[in-house]
Amino acid sequence: MGPEAYDYVLPQEQIAQTPAARRGDARLLVVRDAGSPVHARARELPRFLDPRALVVVNDSRVVPARLRVLHGTRELELLVCDPRPGLGPGQTFRAWVRGAKRLRPGDVVRCGEWAARYLEPDVVDPRARVFAVEAGEWMGALQSRGEVPLPPYIRRPEGPTADDASRYQTIYAAQPGSVAAPTAGLHWEPEVLEQLDVVRVTLHVGPGTFLPLEAEDVREHKVGAERVEVDAAAAARIAAAKAEGRPVVAVGTTATRALEAVARAGGGIVAPFSGSTDLVIAPGFEFRLVDAIVTNFHLPRSSLLMLVCCLGGRERVLAAYAEAVAAGYRFYSYGDCMLLTRADAPR
């Protein structure tokens, strides 16, 4: 199966440029059964969930990981792939670099008092370059001089705004490390979460998650490794929910990948996990934990849309997308969302 299997047509004007006035104002397309989808608002989510459901969210926090640096007198733009706290002199990091053609091993880039030396291209991700910190502390440079790494389809000629700094972040974001928001979580307000049984996991989103499907066989698609943390308390609650037959609802593709990576690492047993995953959910994947997903509407020919189709059934999902387009839903990061049950889940 090729990338064309995950294609659809979206009018340009339906790509959301700003978030809804309030988080809960976003529209919610509910696709639960064989019947017609239901149109609702995000704040109505609790009434569409089984009251026994365990809702799993990704509490990773977006870091202002886009940094403008000087290479001599030229300005380059770095997008750090894995912005880990505490990165200091001598430690290495990877970054996508805009304007990297003239970089040579040993060249130094600077931003104020912070500096890094270019070492080599990354052997895993051809888009990335490996640097070593020469001076200063990386997270400090990002927090003081970095920009919110909005995706390119959100057009900001003057750069991200103060509103972006708060709205391109979930209200439960706690663990810094992502270069993109787990966008399905952008819709939830405290009064909604208080009605749900919520457990937190962490998957730090890297830029590779959003690469388009280019492999002739989509099962060969690759993404970079992303750090995952599931502590003992969270693992115990997830394991108990499955043992009790309660539905597990993942908020977003990142929470889904974190859960299924943990299940795969444990051979189906949910245990505490601290490590990384490069899991790509492609046709033929067997879901072990996730029964339903709350997710935004994703780009055509993307691994995120492929994941959603694997969970909900390709024809069923693409039909829901067609309905959302016809109904004027707003798409992508700042857009609307859907609740989707697993195609083979018990009704």
Secondary structure, 3 states (H helix, E strand, C coil): CCHHHHCCCCCHHHECCCCCCCHHHCEEEEECCCCCCEEEEHHHHHHHCCCCCEEEEECEEECCCEEEEEECCEEEEEEECCCCCCCCCCCEEEEEEECCCCCCCCCEEEECCEEEEEEEECCCCCCEEEEEEEECCHHHHHHHHCECCCCCCCCCCCCCCHHHHHHCCCCCCCEEEECCCCHHHHHCCHHHHCCCEEEEEEECCCHHHHCECCCCCHHHCCCCCEEEEECHHHHHHHHHHHHCCCCEEEECHHHHHHHHHHHHHCCCCCCCEEEEECCCCCCCCCCCCCCEEEEECCCCCEHHHHHHHHHHCHHHHHHHHHHHHHCCCCECCCCCEEEEECCCCCC
